Amino acid sequence: MSISTQEEHLSTADLAAIAKGGNAGHLTTSPASAAPLFGDDVANEFRSKWDAVQSGFVDEPRTSVQKADELVASAIKRLAERFAEERNRLEQQWDRDGEVDTEDLRVALQTYRSFFQRLLSI
């Protein structure tokens, strides 16, 4: 299955970015924290594959169920990869060997809270 590179760009880099101006070097949250779990291209690809699975049920029910299982496993795998990538990006933003001040850590904790709430909303 091909996954769009556009999907790769929706990450915690969107959730926490370096602020401009007087707060240079401080992390800030963005509205992207409520971004969909999959980009439109990826979601549409999954939906299209689901439609194909469902439409094949009448002729080959067992095959359709097997394909549904594979598709769900693929979506779960992609979701786990996505969250692992986001978690790694979060960690890189605050784990800089003493180069992080309390404000950076406060904002990092807020970003983790948004990320955690997103995980629990699944």
PLY file of the C-alpha trace (Angstrom):
ply
format ascii 1.0
element vertex 122
property float x
property float y
property float z
element edge 121
property int vertex1
property int vertex2
end_header
0.00 0.00 0.00
1.36 3.42 -0.82
1.14 6.11 1.82
1.17 9.72 0.72
4.17 11.88 1.63
1.66 14.60 2.49
0.59 12.40 5.41
4.17 12.38 6.69
4.14 16.16 7.01
1.28 16.23 9.53
3.28 15.64 12.67
4.11 17.09 16.03
6.34 19.46 14.13
2.96 21.02 13.39
1.99 20.73 17.06
5.06 22.43 18.49
7.22 24.84 16.50
9.82 27.39 17.37
8.14 30.73 18.13
9.28 33.89 16.36
10.45 37.19 17.77
11.11 37.66 21.49
10.34 34.02 22.24
12.87 32.58 19.83
13.87 29.13 21.01
10.63 28.51 22.92
8.19 25.86 21.76
4.59 26.73 21.06
1.50 24.68 20.34
-0.58 25.04 17.20
-4.13 24.18 16.15
-2.72 21.21 14.25
-2.99 19.22 17.49
-6.55 18.43 16.43
-5.42 17.38 12.94
-6.93 14.18 11.56
-4.95 11.04 12.24
-4.56 10.43 8.52
-4.24 12.99 5.75
-7.04 13.16 3.19
-5.07 11.18 0.59
-4.31 8.34 3.00
-7.85 8.27 4.42
-9.31 8.21 0.91
-6.94 5.39 -0.04
-8.05 3.35 2.99
-11.74 4.07 2.21
-11.27 3.04 -1.41
-9.67 -0.22 -0.35
-12.51 -0.80 2.12
-15.08 -0.24 -0.64
-13.33 -2.87 -2.77
-13.28 -5.32 0.14
-16.95 -4.78 0.89
-18.06 -5.03 -2.73
-16.32 -8.41 -3.10
-18.23 -9.96 -0.20
-21.14 -11.28 -2.26
-18.89 -13.32 -4.57
-16.17 -14.27 -2.07
-17.20 -13.72 1.56
-14.19 -15.47 3.14
-11.72 -13.61 0.93
-13.43 -10.32 1.75
-13.17 -10.95 5.47
-9.49 -11.88 5.10
-8.86 -8.69 3.12
-10.78 -6.67 5.72
-8.54 -8.12 8.42
-5.43 -7.22 6.40
-6.70 -3.70 5.78
-7.48 -3.12 9.46
-4.04 -4.46 10.40
-2.47 -2.12 7.85
-4.35 0.90 9.21
-3.39 0.02 12.80
0.25 -0.44 11.80
0.28 2.92 10.02
-1.36 4.58 13.00
1.22 3.10 15.39
4.04 4.28 13.12
2.54 7.74 12.96
2.25 8.05 16.73
5.79 6.70 17.22
7.09 9.35 14.80
5.18 12.07 16.62
6.43 10.91 20.00
10.02 10.90 18.75
9.62 14.45 17.45
8.17 15.54 20.79
11.07 14.02 22.66
13.62 15.70 20.40
12.08 19.07 21.14
12.73 18.98 24.88
15.55 16.48 25.37
18.47 18.77 24.48
20.93 18.18 27.36
20.41 21.29 29.45
19.58 23.60 26.54
15.93 23.75 27.55
14.51 26.27 29.98
11.40 25.97 32.15
9.22 27.69 29.54
10.29 25.16 26.90
9.41 22.36 29.32
6.04 23.94 30.19
5.10 24.16 26.52
6.44 20.64 25.89
4.19 19.34 28.67
1.19 21.10 27.11
2.05 19.53 23.76
2.36 16.10 25.39
-1.05 16.67 27.01
-2.61 17.38 23.59
-0.86 14.35 22.13
-2.04 12.14 25.02
-5.63 13.37 24.69
-5.45 12.60 21.00
-4.31 9.06 21.78
-7.17 8.57 24.22
-9.72 9.87 21.72
-9.17 6.95 19.38
0 1
1 2
2 3
3 4
4 5
5 6
6 7
7 8
8 9
9 10
10 11
11 12
12 13
13 14
14 15
15 16
16 17
17 18
18 19
19 20
20 21
21 22
22 23
23 24
24 25
25 26
26 27
27 28
28 29
29 30
30 31
31 32
32 33
33 34
34 35
35 36
36 37
37 38
38 39
39 40
40 41
41 42
42 43
43 44
44 45
45 46
46 47
47 48
48 49
49 50
50 51
51 52
52 53
53 54
54 55
55 56
56 57
57 58
58 59
59 60
60 61
61 62
62 63
63 64
64 65
65 66
66 67
67 68
68 69
69 70
70 71
71 72
72 73
73 74
74 75
75 76
76 77
77 78
78 79
79 80
80 81
81 82
82 83
83 84
84 85
85 86
86 87
87 88
88 89
89 90
90 91
91 92
92 93
93 94
94 95
95 96
96 97
97 98
98 99
99 100
100 101
101 102
102 103
103 104
104 105
105 106
106 107
107 108
108 109
109 110
110 111
111 112
112 113
113 114
114 115
115 116
116 117
117 118
118 119
119 120
120 121
